[in-house]
């Protein structure tokens, strides 16, 4: 007797996206919104439906979504209610505080100083009702998210939560803004937009915290999806520092998009830490449109088990005498994979550009794999600097030997080298408590990985 063989699961291509945003979902959200927002969603959905996962042929080989099992994931449907604690003061040491747990807004709070200075912190729904003109300027701007990215347009078409922060011209906040997202419930998708708008001469710092919600899905459970955009508008002379700590649960897939338009004499500093989630696909777009504008970007990855981190950075120099310093670092344990892809574009108008892109991977296991692809596209030869650098390899044995000769045990020496390799992001976090938390997360992840490796050894 021949036993019937169970049917095989369909084989998936690396670029197959199992999460499906349909037109009915978009139309149901647009039904209760202004006409201009409905038109924006529909245009974004048309682009989402037409675009491939990756438009850059150089990067197509390095796309792998096969660990994202999102066929049964559904977006949250409930409307975002404004919390009763809206007028409550922000926590001590914080200028503004926004907290979300899955689809619920827990808190939107401003300090007395920020409120008196005219700082705006509101959900997107709330801003549309209070200041439709400002909401339309920020939400319907085609330049706020990359038009050639399928996942960014998916977020734009189907977003179901959003928060806006506006700092008026001349206001310089001494204390940071904190935005916290607690997500990860299995079978659910949260699509978010975060918009920061700084007026002329304004200054602020932002700490973004992405963490697990109560009951978040773990490995082997139905997955969750988090897509988040961070859209930055910097007017002339503005200064913004952004630190993001991503420690999402094991059962979460994260698609992140950050895009900034940097005006004349404005400066932007990114400090991005990627620790959690099952699969992360992150893209950062910096557009230096103003003369003498600058951006500094440092992104680190610390991976374990079989996590996959797909990081892409695009920096476009359009103004004169602009500066871009971009650095990516990945420390990879077990069978982690990391793709670090970066492109600097220097347009014909960008006379006097100074731009550097560095990508460095540290493989802590024979199964780990780091790929670094830095590239330049130069259409203006009159540059102060246009350079890139990359390297991938294990821990430097000379560093390890030096520490051991000082009486430090080999395992402790390895830990010191790895955490020192990742320190550039930690040092740039503008909130002391968040700095401490990030150091604790990095140390705990190392200790957990080292403990798991001992039985195998």
C-alpha positions as CSV (number, residue, x, y, z in Angstrom):
1,X,0.0,0.0,0.0
2,X,1.3,3.4,-1.0
3,X,0.8,6.1,1.6
4,X,-0.3,9.5,0.3
5,X,2.4,12.1,0.7
6,X,1.5,15.3,2.3
7,X,1.6,18.2,-0.1
8,X,4.6,20.4,0.0
9,X,4.3,24.0,1.1
10,X,4.6,26.3,-2.0
11,X,8.1,27.4,-2.6
12,X,8.6,31.1,-2.2
13,X,11.0,33.5,-3.9
14,X,13.1,35.8,-1.8
15,X,11.1,38.8,-3.0
16,X,7.7,37.4,-2.2
17,X,5.7,39.6,0.2
18,X,3.1,37.5,1.9
19,X,1.4,40.4,3.6
20,X,-1.3,41.7,1.3
21,X,-2.8,45.2,1.5
22,X,-5.9,45.3,-0.6
23,X,-7.9,48.2,-2.0
24,X,-10.9,47.5,0.3
25,X,-8.7,48.1,3.3
26,X,-7.5,51.4,1.9
27,X,-11.0,52.5,1.0
28,X,-12.4,51.7,4.4
29,X,-9.9,54.0,6.0
30,X,-10.4,56.7,3.4
31,X,-14.2,56.7,3.9
32,X,-14.1,59.0,6.9
33,X,-11.2,61.2,5.9
34,X,-10.8,64.5,3.9
35,X,-10.8,64.3,0.1
36,X,-7.1,65.3,-0.1
37,X,-6.1,62.4,2.3
38,X,-8.2,59.9,0.3
39,X,-6.5,61.0,-2.9
40,X,-3.1,60.6,-1.2
41,X,-3.9,57.1,0.0
42,X,-5.2,56.0,-3.4
43,X,-2.1,57.4,-5.2
44,X,0.1,55.6,-2.8
45,X,-1.8,52.3,-3.2
46,X,-1.4,52.5,-7.0
47,X,2.3,52.9,-6.6
48,X,2.4,50.0,-4.1
49,X,0.6,47.7,-6.4
50,X,2.9,48.5,-9.4
51,X,6.3,48.5,-7.7
52,X,8.6,45.5,-7.1
53,X,10.1,44.9,-3.7
54,X,13.5,46.2,-4.9
55,X,14.0,48.7,-7.8
56,X,17.8,48.9,-7.5
57,X,19.3,46.1,-9.6
58,X,22.5,46.2,-7.6
59,X,20.6,45.3,-4.4
60,X,18.1,42.8,-5.8
61,X,20.3,39.8,-5.0
62,X,20.3,40.8,-1.3
63,X,16.6,40.7,-0.6
64,X,15.2,37.8,1.4
65,X,11.7,37.9,2.8
66,X,11.2,34.1,3.1
67,X,11.2,34.2,7.0
68,X,8.4,36.7,7.0
69,X,5.2,34.6,7.3
70,X,2.5,37.3,7.1
71,X,-0.3,35.8,5.0
72,X,-2.7,35.7,8.0
73,X,-1.7,39.0,9.4
74,X,-4.5,41.7,9.5
75,X,-4.2,45.4,10.2
76,X,-5.8,46.9,13.3
77,X,-9.2,48.3,12.5
78,X,-10.2,50.3,15.6
79,X,-10.1,54.1,15.4
80,X,-7.3,55.8,17.4
81,X,-9.0,57.4,20.4
82,X,-7.4,60.3,22.1
83,X,-6.5,59.4,25.7
84,X,-8.0,61.2,28.6
85,X,-4.5,62.0,29.9
86,X,-3.8,64.2,26.9
87,X,-3.3,67.3,28.9
88,X,-1.2,65.6,31.6
89,X,2.4,66.8,31.9
90,X,5.2,64.9,30.3
91,X,7.5,62.8,32.6
92,X,10.3,64.6,34.3
93,X,13.3,65.4,32.0
94,X,11.2,65.0,28.9
95,X,9.8,67.8,26.7
96,X,7.2,65.7,25.0
97,X,6.0,62.1,25.4
98,X,3.9,59.9,23.2
99,X,3.2,56.2,24.0
100,X,1.3,53.6,22.0
101,X,0.5,50.0,22.8
102,X,-0.5,48.2,19.7
103,X,-3.5,50.2,18.4
104,X,-4.1,52.2,21.6
105,X,-2.8,55.6,22.3
106,X,-1.7,55.5,25.9
107,X,-0.4,59.1,26.3
108,X,0.3,62.4,24.5
109,X,1.9,64.8,26.9
110,X,3.9,68.0,26.8
111,X,6.0,69.7,29.4
112,X,4.9,73.1,30.6
113,X,7.8,74.8,28.8
114,X,7.1,73.0,25.5
115,X,3.4,73.8,25.6
116,X,4.1,77.5,26.3
117,X,6.6,77.6,23.4
118,X,3.9,76.4,21.0
119,X,5.2,72.8,20.4
120,X,2.6,70.6,18.8
121,X,2.2,66.9,19.7
122,X,-0.8,65.2,18.4
123,X,-2.1,62.0,16.7
124,X,-2.6,62.4,13.0
125,X,-6.3,62.1,13.4
126,X,-6.3,64.8,16.1
127,X,-4.2,67.2,14.0
128,X,-6.5,66.8,11.0
129,X,-9.4,67.9,13.2
130,X,-7.5,70.8,14.8
131,X,-5.3,72.1,12.0
132,X,-6.3,70.7,8.6
133,X,-3.9,73.0,6.7
134,X,-0.8,71.9,8.7
135,X,-1.9,68.3,8.4
136,X,-2.3,68.5,4.7
137,X,1.1,70.1,4.2
138,X,2.8,67.3,6.2
139,X,0.8,64.3,5.2
140,X,0.3,64.9,1.5
141,X,3.8,66.0,0.6
142,X,5.1,63.6,-2.1
143,X,8.7,64.2,-1.0
144,X,8.1,62.8,2.6
145,X,8.5,59.1,1.6
146,X,10.4,57.5,-1.3
147,X,8.1,57.1,-4.3
148,X,10.0,54.2,-5.6
149,X,9.8,52.0,-2.5
150,X,6.9,49.5,-2.4
151,X,6.9,49.1,1.3
152,X,7.0,52.8,2.0
153,X,4.0,53.3,-0.3
154,X,2.3,50.4,1.5
155,X,2.7,52.3,4.7
156,X,1.5,55.5,3.1
157,X,-1.6,53.9,1.7
158,X,-2.7,51.8,4.7
159,X,-1.3,53.6,7.8
160,X,-3.6,53.2,10.8
161,X,-1.7,55.1,13.4
162,X,0.3,58.3,13.3
163,X,1.9,61.0,15.4
164,X,3.0,64.5,14.6
165,X,5.6,66.7,16.4
166,X,6.0,70.3,15.3
167,X,8.6,72.6,16.9
168,X,8.0,76.3,15.9
169,X,10.7,78.6,14.5
170,X,13.3,79.7,17.0
171,X,12.2,77.2,19.7
172,X,15.2,75.1,21.1
173,X,14.1,72.3,23.3
174,X,16.7,71.4,26.0
175,X,14.9,68.2,26.9
176,X,14.3,65.3,24.5
177,X,11.0,64.1,22.9
178,X,10.2,60.5,23.6
179,X,8.0,58.3,21.3
180,X,7.4,54.7,22.4
181,X,5.8,52.0,20.4
182,X,5.0,48.7,22.2
183,X,3.9,46.2,19.5
184,X,4.1,42.5,18.5
185,X,0.7,40.8,19.0
186,X,0.6,37.8,16.7
187,X,-1.6,38.1,13.6
188,X,-1.8,41.9,13.7
189,X,-0.2,44.6,11.6
190,X,0.4,48.2,12.8
191,X,1.2,50.6,10.0
192,X,2.5,53.9,11.4
193,X,3.6,57.4,10.3
194,X,5.7,59.6,12.6
195,X,6.2,63.2,11.3
196,X,8.7,65.7,12.7
197,X,8.6,69.3,11.5
198,X,11.1,71.9,12.8
199,X,10.8,75.5,11.9
200,X,13.7,77.9,11.1
201,X,16.4,77.9,13.8
202,X,14.5,75.3,15.9
203,X,16.4,72.5,17.8
204,X,15.2,69.3,19.3
205,X,16.2,65.7,20.1
206,X,14.0,62.6,19.7
207,X,14.3,59.2,21.3
208,X,12.2,56.5,19.6
209,X,11.7,53.3,21.5
210,X,10.4,50.1,19.8
211,X,9.6,47.3,22.3
212,X,7.4,44.3,22.9
213,X,3.8,44.7,24.0
214,X,2.3,42.5,26.7
215,X,1.6,39.1,25.1
216,X,3.7,39.7,22.0
217,X,4.4,36.8,19.7
218,X,7.5,34.8,20.2
219,X,9.4,32.5,17.9
220,X,7.2,29.8,16.5
221,X,3.9,31.7,17.1
222,X,1.9,33.6,14.5
223,X,4.0,36.6,13.4
224,X,3.2,40.3,13.8
225,X,4.0,43.1,11.4
226,X,5.2,46.6,12.3
227,X,5.8,49.2,9.6
228,X,7.0,52.6,10.6
229,X,7.9,55.7,8.8
230,X,9.8,58.7,10.3
231,X,9.4,61.7,8.1
232,X,11.6,64.7,8.9
233,X,11.3,68.3,7.7
234,X,14.1,70.6,8.7
235,X,13.8,74.3,7.8
236,X,16.7,76.7,7.5
237,X,19.1,76.5,10.5
238,X,17.2,73.8,12.3
239,X,19.0,71.1,14.3
240,X,17.6,67.6,15.1
241,X,19.1,64.6,16.8
242,X,17.3,61.3,16.5
243,X,18.1,58.1,18.5
244,X,16.1,54.9,17.8
245,X,16.3,51.7,19.9
246,X,14.6,48.8,18.2
247,X,14.2,45.8,20.5
248,X,11.0,44.2,19.1
249,X,10.0,40.6,20.0
250,X,11.2,37.5,18.1
251,X,7.9,37.0,16.3
252,X,7.8,40.5,14.7
253,X,8.7,41.5,11.2
254,X,9.7,45.2,10.9
255,X,9.7,47.4,7.8
256,X,11.1,50.9,8.6
257,X,11.4,54.0,6.5
258,X,13.1,57.2,7.5
259,X,13.3,60.2,5.1
260,X,14.6,63.7,5.8
261,X,14.6,66.9,3.8
262,X,17.4,69.1,5.2
263,X,17.2,72.8,4.6
264,X,19.8,75.5,4.3
265,X,22.3,75.4,7.2
266,X,20.3,72.7,9.0
267,X,21.8,69.6,10.6
268,X,20.5,66.1,11.3
269,X,22.1,63.4,13.5
270,X,20.8,59.8,13.3
271,X,21.8,57.1,15.9
272,X,20.0,53.9,15.1
273,X,20.3,50.6,17.0
274,X,18.8,47.4,15.6
275,X,18.6,44.5,18.1
276,X,15.3,42.7,17.9
277,X,12.7,41.3,15.5
278,X,12.7,38.3,13.3
279,X,13.4,40.2,10.1
280,X,14.2,43.9,9.7
281,X,14.1,45.8,6.4
282,X,15.2,49.4,7.0
283,X,15.7,52.3,4.6
284,X,17.0,55.8,5.4
285,X,16.9,58.6,2.8
286,X,18.7,61.9,3.5
287,X,18.1,64.8,1.0
288,X,20.5,67.6,1.6
289,X,18.7,70.3,-0.4
290,X,19.9,73.4,1.4
291,X,23.4,74.9,1.1
292,X,25.7,74.1,4.0
293,X,23.3,71.4,5.3
294,X,24.7,68.3,7.0
295,X,23.8,64.8,8.1
296,X,25.6,62.4,10.4
297,X,24.2,58.8,10.5
298,X,25.4,55.9,12.6
299,X,23.4,52.6,12.5
300,X,24.4,49.5,14.4
301,X,23.1,45.9,14.3
302,X,23.6,43.2,17.0
303,X,22.1,40.0,15.8
304,X,21.7,36.5,17.2
305,X,20.3,33.1,16.2
306,X,19.0,33.5,12.6
307,X,17.8,37.1,12.5
308,X,18.1,38.9,9.2
309,X,18.8,42.7,9.0
310,X,18.5,44.4,5.6
311,X,19.7,48.0,5.8
312,X,19.7,50.5,2.9
313,X,20.9,54.1,3.0
314,X,20.5,56.7,0.3
315,X,22.1,60.2,0.7
316,X,21.5,62.8,-2.0
317,X,23.6,66.0,-2.0
318,X,21.8,68.8,-3.9
319,X,23.0,72.0,-2.1
320,X,26.4,73.6,-2.1
321,X,29.0,72.8,0.6
322,X,26.9,70.0,2.2
323,X,28.4,67.3,4.5
324,X,27.4,63.7,4.9
325,X,29.1,61.2,7.3
326,X,27.4,57.8,7.3
327,X,28.5,54.7,9.2
328,X,27.0,51.2,9.5
329,X,28.2,48.5,11.8
330,X,27.0,44.9,12.3
331,X,28.1,42.4,15.0
332,X,26.7,39.0,14.2
333,X,26.4,35.9,16.3
334,X,25.1,32.4,15.4
335,X,23.6,32.3,11.9
336,X,22.6,36.0,11.6
337,X,22.7,37.7,8.3
338,X,23.2,41.4,7.6
339,X,23.0,43.3,4.3
340,X,24.4,46.9,4.6
341,X,23.8,48.8,1.3
342,X,24.5,52.5,0.8
343,X,24.5,54.9,-2.0
344,X,25.7,58.5,-2.0
345,X,24.6,60.7,-4.9
346,X,26.3,64.0,-5.6
347,X,24.3,66.0,-8.0
348,X,25.7,68.6,-10.5
349,X,24.6,71.5,-8.2
350,X,26.4,70.1,-5.2
351,X,29.7,72.0,-5.4
352,X,32.0,71.5,-2.4
353,X,30.4,68.3,-1.1
354,X,32.1,66.4,1.7
355,X,30.7,62.9,2.0
356,X,31.9,59.6,3.5
357,X,30.2,56.2,3.7
358,X,31.6,53.4,5.8
359,X,30.1,49.9,6.3
360,X,31.8,47.4,8.7
361,X,30.7,43.9,9.7
362,X,32.1,41.7,12.6
363,X,31.3,38.0,12.2
364,X,31.3,36.3,15.6
365,X,30.4,32.9,14.2
366,X,31.4,30.8,11.2
367,X,27.7,30.7,10.2
368,X,27.2,34.5,10.4
369,X,27.2,36.5,7.2
370,X,27.7,40.2,6.6
371,X,27.5,41.9,3.2
372,X,28.7,45.5,2.7
373,X,27.9,47.3,-0.5
374,X,28.9,51.0,-0.3
375,X,28.7,53.0,-3.6
376,X,29.1,56.5,-5.0
377,X,27.4,58.3,-7.9
378,X,29.3,61.6,-8.6
379,X,28.0,64.1,-11.1
380,X,30.0,67.1,-9.6
381,X,33.8,66.7,-9.6
382,X,34.4,69.8,-7.4
383,X,34.1,68.0,-4.1
384,X,36.0,68.4,-0.8
385,X,35.7,64.6,-0.3
386,X,33.7,61.7,-1.8
387,X,34.8,58.4,-0.3
388,X,33.6,55.1,0.9
389,X,35.1,52.2,2.9
390,X,34.0,48.7,4.0
391,X,35.3,45.6,5.7
392,X,33.9,42.3,7.0
393,X,35.8,39.9,9.2
394,X,36.1,38.3,12.7
395,X,37.4,40.0,15.9
396,X,40.8,41.4,15.4
397,X,43.2,38.9,17.0
398,X,45.7,41.7,17.9
399,X,43.1,43.5,20.0
400,X,42.1,40.2,21.7
401,X,45.8,39.5,22.4
402,X,46.4,42.9,23.8
403,X,43.5,42.6,26.3
404,X,44.6,39.1,27.4
405,X,48.1,40.3,28.1
406,X,46.5,42.8,30.6
407,X,45.0,39.9,32.5
408,X,41.5,40.0,31.0
409,X,39.9,36.6,30.3
410,X,39.3,35.7,26.6
411,X,35.5,35.7,26.8
412,X,35.4,39.0,28.7
413,X,37.9,40.5,26.2
414,X,35.6,39.5,23.3
415,X,32.7,41.1,25.0
416,X,34.6,44.3,25.5
417,X,35.7,44.5,21.9
418,X,32.1,43.8,20.6
419,X,30.4,46.3,22.9
420,X,33.1,48.9,22.1
421,X,32.5,48.3,18.4
422,X,28.8,49.2,18.9
423,X,29.4,52.1,21.3
424,X,29.2,54.9,18.7
425,X,25.4,54.7,18.6
426,X,25.1,54.4,22.4
427,X,27.1,57.5,23.0
428,X,24.8,59.6,20.7
429,X,21.5,58.7,22.5
430,X,20.4,62.1,24.0
431,X,18.6,60.7,27.1
432,X,20.8,59.2,29.9
433,X,18.2,56.6,30.9
434,X,17.8,55.4,27.3
435,X,21.6,55.2,27.0
436,X,21.8,53.0,30.1
437,X,18.9,50.8,28.8
438,X,20.7,50.3,25.4
439,X,23.9,49.3,27.1
440,X,22.0,46.8,29.2
441,X,20.2,45.4,26.2
442,X,23.5,45.0,24.3
443,X,25.3,43.4,27.3
444,X,22.3,41.0,27.9
445,X,22.2,39.9,24.3
446,X,25.9,39.1,24.4
447,X,25.6,37.2,27.7
448,X,22.6,35.2,26.3
449,X,24.5,34.4,23.1
450,X,27.6,33.4,25.0
451,X,25.7,31.1,27.4
452,X,23.9,29.4,24.4
453,X,27.2,28.8,22.7
454,X,28.9,27.1,25.6
455,X,26.9,23.8,25.5
456,X,27.5,23.6,21.7
457,X,31.2,24.1,22.2
